[in-house]
Amino acid sequence: MALDITVDVKAATPPYEQIRGQIAAYVQSGLLPDGARLPTMRALAADLGVAPGTVARAYAELEASGLVASRRRTGTVVTAGPGARPVGEERVREAAAVLARTARADGVDPETVLAIVRAALVHQPTTS
């Protein structure tokens, strides 16, 4: 399947996030099924007119969220389809990715981040 991905360089959303979001939507909708191969980073970058590093970051984010896996001989392939992971878990993974990026950008070490998350889990009141 040829992916119909577009990047708006004038948008407030970074190009890698635009790519990540569109591919994630294809996977979650089932248009990209489990085992489907994604274009190579270089090929997609050339098609979109962006740097290969931009596509590499999008693919890395998708891999971190468990939607794709990079494999030596087959390239990047879809590893999750619709309903493969509960929606709540996906939201938590996305929030964790945002937290990790923020912590790195602000220079907070990983052990401190984990301690903060553990404390929040223990002390956060549950909603009923």
C-alpha positions as CSV (number, residue, x, y, z in Angstrom):
1,M,0.0,0.0,0.0
2,A,1.3,3.4,-0.9
3,L,1.1,5.8,2.1
4,D,-0.5,9.1,1.5
5,I,1.5,11.2,3.9
6,T,1.9,15.0,3.7
7,V,4.1,17.4,5.6
8,D,3.2,21.1,6.1
9,V,6.4,22.8,6.9
10,K,4.5,26.0,7.9
11,A,2.5,24.1,10.5
12,A,3.2,24.5,14.2
13,T,3.5,20.8,14.5
14,P,7.0,19.6,13.8
15,P,7.4,17.5,10.6
16,Y,8.4,14.3,12.4
17,E,5.3,14.5,14.5
18,Q,3.1,15.0,11.4
19,I,4.6,11.9,9.9
20,R,4.3,9.9,13.1
21,G,0.7,10.9,13.6
22,Q,-0.3,10.0,10.1
23,I,1.4,6.6,10.2
24,A,0.0,5.9,13.6
25,A,-3.5,6.7,12.3
26,Y,-3.0,4.3,9.4
27,V,-2.0,1.5,11.8
28,Q,-4.7,2.2,14.3
29,S,-7.4,2.2,11.6
30,G,-6.2,-1.1,10.2
31,L,-5.1,0.4,6.8
32,L,-1.6,-0.7,7.7
33,P,-2.0,-4.2,9.1
34,D,0.4,-6.1,11.3
35,G,3.5,-7.1,9.3
36,A,3.1,-4.3,6.7
37,R,6.4,-2.8,5.6
38,L,6.9,0.9,5.9
39,P,9.0,2.8,3.2
40,T,12.7,3.1,4.0
41,M,13.6,6.3,5.8
42,R,15.5,7.6,2.9
43,A,12.7,6.9,0.4
44,L,10.0,8.5,2.5
45,A,12.3,11.5,3.3
46,A,12.9,12.0,-0.5
47,D,9.1,11.7,-1.2
48,L,8.2,14.2,1.5
49,G,11.2,16.6,0.9
50,V,12.4,16.3,4.4
51,A,15.7,15.2,6.0
52,P,16.1,11.5,6.6
53,G,16.6,12.3,10.3
54,T,13.1,13.7,10.4
55,V,11.7,10.4,9.2
56,A,14.1,8.5,11.5
57,R,12.7,10.4,14.5
58,A,9.1,9.7,13.4
59,Y,9.9,6.0,13.1
60,A,11.7,6.0,16.5
61,E,8.6,7.5,18.1
62,L,6.4,4.9,16.4
63,E,8.7,2.1,17.6
64,A,8.7,3.5,21.2
65,S,4.9,3.4,21.2
66,G,5.0,-0.2,20.0
67,L,3.4,0.3,16.7
68,V,6.4,-0.6,14.5
69,A,9.7,-2.5,14.8
70,S,12.9,-2.0,12.9
71,R,14.3,-5.2,11.6
72,R,17.6,-5.8,9.8
73,R,16.4,-7.7,6.7
74,T,12.8,-6.5,6.4
75,G,13.1,-2.8,7.4
76,T,10.5,-1.1,9.5
77,V,7.3,-3.2,9.9
78,V,4.0,-2.7,11.6
79,T,3.8,-4.7,14.8
80,A,0.4,-3.7,16.1
81,G,-3.0,-3.3,14.5
82,P,-6.3,-1.9,15.6
83,G,-7.2,-3.1,19.1
84,A,-3.7,-4.5,19.7
85,R,-3.3,-2.4,22.7
86,P,-6.0,-0.9,25.0
87,V,-6.6,2.8,24.3
88,G,-5.7,3.7,27.9
89,E,-2.4,2.0,27.6
90,E,-1.7,3.8,24.4
91,R,-2.5,7.2,26.0
92,V,-0.1,6.4,28.8
93,R,2.6,5.4,26.4
94,E,2.1,8.7,24.5
95,A,2.2,10.6,27.8
96,A,5.4,8.8,28.8
97,A,7.0,9.7,25.5
98,V,6.2,13.3,26.1
99,L,7.5,13.1,29.6
100,A,10.7,11.5,28.5
101,R,11.3,14.2,25.8
102,T,10.5,17.0,28.4
103,A,12.8,15.5,31.0
104,R,15.7,15.2,28.5
105,A,15.2,18.7,27.2
106,D,15.1,20.0,30.8
107,G,18.1,18.0,31.9
108,V,16.3,15.9,34.5
109,D,18.0,12.5,35.0
110,P,16.0,9.3,34.4
111,E,16.1,8.1,38.0
112,T,14.5,11.4,39.2
113,V,11.8,11.0,36.5
114,L,11.0,7.5,37.6
115,A,10.9,8.6,41.2
116,I,8.4,11.4,40.3
117,V,6.2,8.9,38.3
118,R,6.3,6.4,41.2
119,A,5.3,9.0,43.7
120,A,2.5,10.2,41.4
121,L,1.2,6.7,41.0
122,V,1.2,6.1,44.8
123,H,-0.2,9.4,45.9
124,Q,-2.6,10.1,43.1
125,P,-6.2,9.7,44.2
126,T,-8.2,7.4,42.0
127,T,-11.3,8.7,40.3
128,S,-14.5,6.8,40.4
